[in-house]
């Protein structure tokens, strides 16, 4: 196939995908983590500027209150439109814990418009088992998986293709603990280079399978917004599509980083118009303001405009 024909087919394929792809997670950029037992935080989450809310049954809940937290989440999810148009995730406990099975069964049976966030998955078999539990009651259930162990990072290419998986999160704190390696660089606003391998593998696996991918905003200086913003920018630089906010104060930073500016959108529009006109007249590229624009530039511009969703279609 000639390069010219290939380029023309590329524009036609991308245009066709515009209509074919719709997705609950397409515009997801920010997720606010909310402790399920904290009524004040749950109430405030109803007004958050985050695209999604994650009610946590895992790290923020002590063992003796796990059942109470599960009941609280179930009650909250029965309220119609409790979080408006926001996506809702519920982080359950891992199946190796005494509470994981009850969490998954309760969430699946609730039929609530909420997606399970499953921590510390390690294998494809485990991921498929989690999905099977959820789908006993809800055939369209999907899972947002947290990659937090060395075994999961090593096997990410077998986990990521699981049907029903919608996103991946890099749990960098837990991984560093297991690996007994450095977590943060000395400046405190960057992950240590020891984390780069895992971070890149997870982002790449998510992109290859059409999943959304997230990092987090947790750094030692949580109240230093300049450091938080530099930390969040690194997730975007590595190809992640969104970020989880540990604090409500981080949501605005995350939205600013992951949502393109008006200037960037206008530049993307100019690239699309010029490139498509060039292809129509048989050219392979186009020059804009002294810069050569080629197919990869065009694809990036289309994605920035939202014309092509980088995440797979899943039933709601």
N, C-alpha and C positions, 0 to 999 in steps of 0.2 A: 504494500500500500504506500502511495506517495505521501510525503510529509504534508503537502497541501490538502489532500483528501482526508488525511488523519486529523488535521486541525479543524477542518470543516465538520467532520463527524463529532469531534469533541464538543463543539459549540452546540450541535444538535442534540447530543446526548444529555448535556447539562441542562439544556432548556426543557427536555422531556422529563427529566427528573424533578424539575421544579413542581410540576403538577402531581407527580407520583408520590412524593414523599411528604408526609405530615407526621408530626411526632410530638408527644407530650413533653419531651425533654429538649426539643430543638432550641429553645431560647433560654435554657437553664444556664445561669452564670453564677448565682450565689445561693448558698444553703446556710440557713441559720441553725446552729445546734442548740437545742433547748432541753434542759433537764426535765424529765417527765414529772418529777415530784415537786418542782418549784411552780406553784400556782401563779405566782406573780410573773415569772418569766413566760409561762405558757400564755397568760393573758396578753402580755406585751407583744408576743409573737404574732398576734392577730393583726397588728398594725405595722409589722416590719416591712421594709423596702426590699427584703430578700425575695428571690424568685421561688424559694422553697423553704420549708420548715422541716427539721428533723427532730422528732421527739425521741429522746434517748432513754432506753431501758437498761443500758449496759454500764458504762464506766461511771456515770453520775449517780447510780443507785446502789446503796449498800445491800448486801445479801439479805438481811432481815426485812427489807422493804420491797423486794422484787415483785411479790404478788400484788402489793398495794399499787406500785407504779403501773403494772400491767392493767389493773382495773381502772386507774385514772385515765390512761391513754384510751382504753376502750370507751369510756364515758365521753371523753372529748371528741372522739371520732364519730360519735352518734349525732353530734350537733350539726345540722345542715349548714354547709358553707362556713364552717368554723374558721378556716384560714383564707376565706375568699377564693380567689383564683389561683392561689399558690399551690405548688406541688407539695405533697406531704409524704415524708419518709418516716418510718419507725425503725430505729436501730434496736434490734432484738439482741438477745444473748446467743452466744455460740452453742451449738448442739452438744459440745462436751461439758457444758455447765449443767447444773440442775434445773435451769430455767429456760433454756433455749427451745426445747420442744413445746412447752406450754406457750411461750411467746409466739412461735410460728403458727401453732394450731389456732390460737385466739385471733391472730391477725387475719389468717385465712378465712376463718369462720365469720369474722365481722363483716365481710364484704365492703368494708369501708374503702373510700377512694384514697388508699395509702399504699405506698410501695415499701417492702421490707428492705432495710439496710442490714446486711449480714456481715458481722465482723469476723476477722481471722479465718476466712475460708482458706483451705490449703490444697484441695484437690478438685478435679472435675467431678469425681463421684460424690463428694460432699456437696458441691454446688447443685448437682442434679437432684440429690436427696432433699435439699432445702426446697427447691422448686416443686418437687413432687408433693411435699407436705402442704405447701401453700395452695397448690392447685387441686387438692382434694375437694375444696369448697369453692375455689375461684379459678376457673380454667385460664383466665387471662392474667394471672398474677405474674409479676416480674420482680427481679431482685437487683439491688445496687450492692455490689460486693466490695468489701474492704480488704485490700492486700497488705498484710501486716507482718508476715513471717517470711523467713528465708525459703521455706519450702514452696510457698505460694509464688514468690518472685521467680524461683527456678522453674515452676510449672505454669507460668502465666499463659503460655501459648496454648495449653490444653484447657485452661479454665475459661479464658475470654470468649471462645466460640460457643459456649453453652447457650442453647436456645432459651430465651426468657431472661437472660442477663441484660440489663439496660445500662449499667455504668460501673466504673471502677474507681475506688478511692485508694490513694497511697497513704497508708498509716505509718508515717515516717518515724514517729516516736517509738512505737512498739517494735518496729523492725530494728532500729538502732539498739534498743535494749537487748533484743535477742542476739544480734550480731556482735554485741560488745564492742561497737565501734563509735566513733565520734558522731554526734548528731548535728550540732551547729558549728559554723565557722566562728572564729574569735570575735568578729564584729556583731554576732548575734542576729543579723538580718539576712543571713544566707544559710542554707543547709551546707553541711560539710561535704567536700567532694566525695567522701566515702558513700554518700547517698545517691550520687549521680547515676550510677549503673541501674539501680532499682527504679529510680524515678523515670529514666528514659524508657526502660522496658515496659513499664506499666502504661505510660502515655502512648507508646508505639502499638502495644497490643490493643488498647482501647480504640485507637484510630483505625487499625486494620479491621476491626470487627464492627465499626460503626457505633461504638459506645461513647457516652459522655465520660469524662475523666475529671477527677477532682484532687486537689491538694488541700491543705489547711492553712489557717492563719495563725496557728499557735507558735509563738516565739517567746523567748524569755522576757523581753520588754513589751508586754502586751499593750501597754498604754502609749507607747511611742509610735504614733501613726506614720511617721516617715519611715521607720524601720519596717512596720507592718506592710506598707505599700511596696517597699523594695522587695520584701519577701514574697508578696503576692505576684509581683511582676515576674519573678522567676518561674512560677508555675506556668504562666502564659508563654514565657520564652521556651519552656520545655514542651509545649504543645498541648498542655491541659486545657480543657474547655470551660472549666468552672472551678470554684473554690468554696470550701466550707468555712464559715465564720464561727470562731470560738466565742466571740463576743459580739453583741449587737452593734457596738461602735465600729466593728470591722466591715460591716455590710456595705456602707457607702464607698469605702476604699475598694472593695472587691468589684462592686458594680462599675466603678469608674475605670478600673483596669481592664475588665473583661467586656465592657460594652464600648464599641467603637465610637469615636468622636464624630461630630458632624463633618469635620474636615476630612477624616479618613473615609467616611461613607461617600462624600462627594468625589474624592479621588478615585475610589473604586468604581463609581458610576462612569466616570470619564474613561477609565481603562476598559470597561465592558463595551461601551458604545464604540470606542475607537477600534478595539480589537475585532469586534464582530463585523464592523464595516470593512476592515482590512481583509478578513477571511472571505467575506462576500465577493470581494473583487479579486480574489486569488492570491493574496499576499500571505506570507507565513508569520509576519509580525508587524508591529507598528511602532513608530517613534512618538513619544509624548514628552514634551519639554526636554528634549535631548536625551531621553532614556528609552532604550529598546524594550518594548513590552512583548513577551512571548506567552505561550500557552500556560505555563505554571503561574505567571503573574495574573493571567485572566481567571484561572481557577480560584486562586486566592481571593481575588476581587469578588467573584460570584459568591463565594462562601461568606465573605464579610457582609455582603448585602443580604444574606439570608436566602439567596436563591437556591442554594443546595444545602440541605441539612447534613451536618457531619455525623449525625447519630441515626441509628436504625429505627425503622418504624415498628412500634409495638402497640398492641391493642390497649385501650384505656381501661 
